[in-house]
Amino acid sequence: MRASHADRERAVDVLKAGFAEGRLPQPEYEQRITRAYQAQTYGELQVLVGDLPQGPVPQVQFTPRPVAPAVPQTFLPVPPRTNSSATGALVCGILGTMVGITAIPAVVLGHKARAEIRRSGEQGDGMAVAGLVLGYLVIGFVALLVAAVVLAVGLS
């Protein structure tokens, strides 16, 4: 594991204490200090301070996250349902971009789903809104297309 600046400073503090106690001669102290500031990993720092009484620089071990204790399904809250009309609105809205005729059911199901979601607290409001937006866009596009055809026939 790569060493941080704080890890290097801790190793230098151990070396300073070892030098102050007379455990390291001046040339070896200076050499170890230089190597400590150049160290890239914990292993390199441990080699430098491992023979001193303060011990090696504490190595951070990778520990996996604690796994939450398994709770029986009976005691868990029931996840909120997704409104089926919202799912239908989204599917019809997506199909409406390809087929066109399903844009009207997308709008109807979208409004129905949003009313049910407000009343029951179910999930799926985003899907209902997406179905509404796609449905209205397709209806608007078809209306513009029909208006353009009527205008073109009327001018000719």
Secondary structure, DSSP 4 states (H G I P E B T S, - for coil): -B--HHHHHHHHHHHHHHHHTTSS-HHHHHHHHHHHHH--BHHHHHHHHTTSTT-SPPPPPP-PPPPPPP--GGGSPPPPPBPHHHHHHHHHHHHHHHTSTTHHHHHHHHHHHHHHHHHH--B-HHHHHHHHHHHHHHHHHHHHHHHHHHHHHHH-
